[in-house]
Amino acid sequence: MKKTLYIEKSTARERSGNWTENLDLDGVERIVVGIGPGSFAGIRSAIAFARGYALGSGCEVLGIPSACALAHESEARAVVGDARRGLFWIALFDGFRLVCDIFQVTREELDKRVPRGVKVITPDTERIDGVLKEVFAENYIGGGVVDAKGLERFAAANPSILRENPLPIYLNPAVRD
């Protein structure tokens, strides 16, 4: 079995500090990195680190959507995040299967795009907790932490989610002046 390093830096909590100083890189043959959605800078730095390390070591680099860390093996879930500019992103899961590509909606569309009865969780409680409580009531189960262990759990259950040549998930085009 390949020694694999999982890196997830899409949220502010996971970006803090010098995150590369405690990495055990000895014998790493594969790096799996969270590709978002989330913090542009965190995701880009994690992918850049993985690719840079791979250039010198020859290890494989794969990507996985960061929202996978909040999927649950035995239930359908919607992971809903703050896409900013009045929009929300949604990742729909049936256990450890991403049902469709991650997409974004307005506040008015939230309850129409998440199937009835599906539990809703967010990595963005500070910004959208109140909205999700209001829209989803008892189906909203609160906040969750997107972390490397969650990505590892999902990838072990569904390795087909892993993508070569990882690129960040961009929900909006770049802002140009």
Contacts in CASP RR format, 6 or more apart in sequence:
PFRMAT RR
TARGET T0000
AUTHOR 0000-0000-0000
METHOD contacts of the structure
MODEL  1
MKKTLYIEKSTARERSGNWTENLDLDGVERIVVGIGPGSFAGIRSAIAFA
RGYALGSGCEVLGIPSACALAHESEARAVVGDARRGLFWIALFDGFRLVC
DIFQVTREELDKRVPRGVKVITPDTERIDGVLKEVFAENYIGGGVVDAKG
LERFAAANPSILRENPLPIYLNPAVRD
2 29 0 8 1.000
2 30 0 8 1.000
2 60 0 8 1.000
3 27 0 8 1.000
3 28 0 8 1.000
3 29 0 8 1.000
3 30 0 8 1.000
4 28 0 8 1.000
4 29 0 8 1.000
4 30 0 8 1.000
4 31 0 8 1.000
4 32 0 8 1.000
4 152 0 8 1.000
5 23 0 8 1.000
5 24 0 8 1.000
5 25 0 8 1.000
5 28 0 8 1.000
5 30 0 8 1.000
5 31 0 8 1.000
5 32 0 8 1.000
6 31 0 8 1.000
6 32 0 8 1.000
6 33 0 8 1.000
6 148 0 8 1.000
6 149 0 8 1.000
6 151 0 8 1.000
6 152 0 8 1.000
6 155 0 8 1.000
7 31 0 8 1.000
7 32 0 8 1.000
7 33 0 8 1.000
7 34 0 8 1.000
7 46 0 8 1.000
7 49 0 8 1.000
7 50 0 8 1.000
7 148 0 8 1.000
8 14 0 8 1.000
8 33 0 8 1.000
8 34 0 8 1.000
8 46 0 8 1.000
8 66 0 8 1.000
8 69 0 8 1.000
8 146 0 8 1.000
8 147 0 8 1.000
8 148 0 8 1.000
8 150 0 8 1.000
8 151 0 8 1.000
9 15 0 8 1.000
9 19 0 8 1.000
9 34 0 8 1.000
9 39 0 8 1.000
9 42 0 8 1.000
9 43 0 8 1.000
9 45 0 8 1.000
9 46 0 8 1.000
10 34 0 8 1.000
10 36 0 8 1.000
10 37 0 8 1.000
10 38 0 8 1.000
10 39 0 8 1.000
10 42 0 8 1.000
10 43 0 8 1.000
10 66 0 8 1.000
10 123 0 8 1.000
10 146 0 8 1.000
11 38 0 8 1.000
11 39 0 8 1.000
11 66 0 8 1.000
11 123 0 8 1.000
11 145 0 8 1.000
11 146 0 8 1.000
12 39 0 8 1.000
13 145 0 8 1.000
14 145 0 8 1.000
14 146 0 8 1.000
14 147 0 8 1.000
14 148 0 8 1.000
15 39 0 8 1.000
15 41 0 8 1.000
15 42 0 8 1.000
15 45 0 8 1.000
20 49 0 8 1.000
25 53 0 8 1.000
25 57 0 8 1.000
28 53 0 8 1.000
28 57 0 8 1.000
28 59 0 8 1.000
29 59 0 8 1.000
29 60 0 8 1.000
30 59 0 8 1.000
30 60 0 8 1.000
30 61 0 8 1.000
30 62 0 8 1.000
31 50 0 8 1.000
31 53 0 8 1.000
31 54 0 8 1.000
31 59 0 8 1.000
31 60 0 8 1.000
31 61 0 8 1.000
31 62 0 8 1.000
32 61 0 8 1.000
32 62 0 8 1.000
32 63 0 8 1.000
32 64 0 8 1.000
32 151 0 8 1.000
32 152 0 8 1.000
32 155 0 8 1.000
32 162 0 8 1.000
33 46 0 8 1.000
33 47 0 8 1.000
33 50 0 8 1.000
33 61 0 8 1.000
33 62 0 8 1.000
33 63 0 8 1.000
33 64 0 8 1.000
33 166 0 8 1.000
34 43 0 8 1.000
34 46 0 8 1.000
34 63 0 8 1.000
34 64 0 8 1.000
34 65 0 8 1.000
34 66 0 8 1.000
34 151 0 8 1.000
34 166 0 8 1.000
35 43 0 8 1.000
35 47 0 8 1.000
35 63 0 8 1.000
35 64 0 8 1.000
35 65 0 8 1.000
35 66 0 8 1.000
35 163 0 8 1.000
35 166 0 8 1.000
35 167 0 8 1.000
35 168 0 8 1.000
35 169 0 8 1.000
36 43 0 8 1.000
36 65 0 8 1.000
36 66 0 8 1.000
36 67 0 8 1.000
36 168 0 8 1.000
36 169 0 8 1.000
37 65 0 8 1.000
37 66 0 8 1.000
37 67 0 8 1.000
37 81 0 8 1.000
37 83 0 8 1.000
37 89 0 8 1.000
37 102 0 8 1.000
37 169 0 8 1.000
37 171 0 8 1.000
38 66 0 8 1.000
38 123 0 8 1.000
40 168 0 8 1.000
43 66 0 8 1.000
43 168 0 8 1.000
43 169 0 8 1.000
44 168 0 8 1.000
47 61 0 8 1.000
47 166 0 8 1.000
47 167 0 8 1.000
47 168 0 8 1.000
50 61 0 8 1.000
50 166 0 8 1.000
51 61 0 8 1.000
53 59 0 8 1.000
54 60 0 8 1.000
54 61 0 8 1.000
60 164 0 8 1.000
61 164 0 8 1.000
61 165 0 8 1.000
61 166 0 8 1.000
62 162 0 8 1.000
62 163 0 8 1.000
62 164 0 8 1.000
62 166 0 8 1.000
63 162 0 8 1.000
63 163 0 8 1.000
63 166 0 8 1.000
64 151 0 8 1.000
64 154 0 8 1.000
64 155 0 8 1.000
64 161 0 8 1.000
64 162 0 8 1.000
64 163 0 8 1.000
64 166 0 8 1.000
65 91 0 8 1.000
65 98 0 8 1.000
65 102 0 8 1.000
65 161 0 8 1.000
65 169 0 8 1.000
66 123 0 8 1.000
66 146 0 8 1.000
66 151 0 8 1.000
67 79 0 8 1.000
67 91 0 8 1.000
67 93 0 8 1.000
67 98 0 8 1.000
67 102 0 8 1.000
67 123 0 8 1.000
67 146 0 8 1.000
68 91 0 8 1.000
68 93 0 8 1.000
68 96 0 8 1.000
68 98 0 8 1.000
68 150 0 8 1.000
68 151 0 8 1.000
68 154 0 8 1.000
68 155 0 8 1.000
68 161 0 8 1.000
69 145 0 8 1.000
69 146 0 8 1.000
69 147 0 8 1.000
69 148 0 8 1.000
69 149 0 8 1.000
69 150 0 8 1.000
69 151 0 8 1.000
69 153 0 8 1.000
69 154 0 8 1.000
70 77 0 8 1.000
70 79 0 8 1.000
70 121 0 8 1.000
70 123 0 8 1.000
70 144 0 8 1.000
70 146 0 8 1.000
70 150 0 8 1.000
71 77 0 8 1.000
71 79 0 8 1.000
71 93 0 8 1.000
71 95 0 8 1.000
71 96 0 8 1.000
71 98 0 8 1.000
71 154 0 8 1.000
72 93 0 8 1.000
72 95 0 8 1.000
72 119 0 8 1.000
73 95 0 8 1.000
73 96 0 8 1.000
73 157 0 8 1.000
74 95 0 8 1.000
75 95 0 8 1.000
75 119 0 8 1.000
76 92 0 8 1.000
76 93 0 8 1.000
76 94 0 8 1.000
76 95 0 8 1.000
76 115 0 8 1.000
76 118 0 8 1.000
76 119 0 8 1.000
77 92 0 8 1.000
77 93 0 8 1.000
77 95 0 8 1.000
77 118 0 8 1.000
77 119 0 8 1.000
77 120 0 8 1.000
77 121 0 8 1.000
78 90 0 8 1.000
78 91 0 8 1.000
78 92 0 8 1.000
78 93 0 8 1.000
78 114 0 8 1.000
78 115 0 8 1.000
78 118 0 8 1.000
78 119 0 8 1.000
78 120 0 8 1.000
78 121 0 8 1.000
79 90 0 8 1.000
79 91 0 8 1.000
79 93 0 8 1.000
79 120 0 8 1.000
79 121 0 8 1.000
79 122 0 8 1.000
79 123 0 8 1.000
80 88 0 8 1.000
80 89 0 8 1.000
80 90 0 8 1.000
80 110 0 8 1.000
80 114 0 8 1.000
80 120 0 8 1.000
80 121 0 8 1.000
80 122 0 8 1.000
80 124 0 8 1.000
80 128 0 8 1.000
80 132 0 8 1.000
81 88 0 8 1.000
81 89 0 8 1.000
81 90 0 8 1.000
81 122 0 8 1.000
81 123 0 8 1.000
81 124 0 8 1.000
81 128 0 8 1.000
82 88 0 8 1.000
82 89 0 8 1.000
82 122 0 8 1.000
82 124 0 8 1.000
82 127 0 8 1.000
82 128 0 8 1.000
83 89 0 8 1.000
83 104 0 8 1.000
83 171 0 8 1.000
83 172 0 8 1.000
85 172 0 8 1.000
86 106 0 8 1.000
86 107 0 8 1.000
87 104 0 8 1.000
87 105 0 8 1.000
87 106 0 8 1.000
87 171 0 8 1.000
87 172 0 8 1.000
88 104 0 8 1.000
88 105 0 8 1.000
88 106 0 8 1.000
88 107 0 8 1.000
88 110 0 8 1.000
88 128 0 8 1.000
88 131 0 8 1.000
89 102 0 8 1.000
89 103 0 8 1.000
89 104 0 8 1.000
89 171 0 8 1.000
90 102 0 8 1.000
90 103 0 8 1.000
90 104 0 8 1.000
90 105 0 8 1.000
90 110 0 8 1.000
90 113 0 8 1.000
90 114 0 8 1.000
91 98 0 8 1.000
91 102 0 8 1.000
92 98 0 8 1.000
92 99 0 8 1.000
92 100 0 8 1.000
92 114 0 8 1.000
92 115 0 8 1.000
92 118 0 8 1.000
93 99 0 8 1.000
96 154 0 8 1.000
96 157 0 8 1.000
96 158 0 8 1.000
97 158 0 8 1.000
98 161 0 8 1.000
102 169 0 8 1.000
102 171 0 8 1.000
103 113 0 8 1.000
104 171 0 8 1.000
104 172 0 8 1.000
105 112 0 8 1.000
105 113 0 8 1.000
107 131 0 8 1.000
107 135 0 8 1.000
110 131 0 8 1.000
110 135 0 8 1.000
110 136 0 8 1.000
111 135 0 8 1.000
111 136 0 8 1.000
114 120 0 8 1.000
114 136 0 8 1.000
117 139 0 8 1.000
118 139 0 8 1.000
119 139 0 8 1.000
119 140 0 8 1.000
119 141 0 8 1.000
120 132 0 8 1.000
120 136 0 8 1.000
120 139 0 8 1.000
120 140 0 8 1.000
120 141 0 8 1.000
120 142 0 8 1.000
121 140 0 8 1.000
121 141 0 8 1.000
121 142 0 8 1.000
121 143 0 8 1.000
121 144 0 8 1.000
122 128 0 8 1.000
122 129 0 8 1.000
122 132 0 8 1.000
122 142 0 8 1.000
122 143 0 8 1.000
122 144 0 8 1.000
123 143 0 8 1.000
123 144 0 8 1.000
123 145 0 8 1.000
123 146 0 8 1.000
125 142 0 8 1.000
125 143 0 8 1.000
125 144 0 8 1.000
129 142 0 8 1.000
129 143 0 8 1.000
132 140 0 8 1.000
132 142 0 8 1.000
133 140 0 8 1.000
154 161 0 8 1.000
155 161 0 8 1.000
155 162 0 8 1.000
END
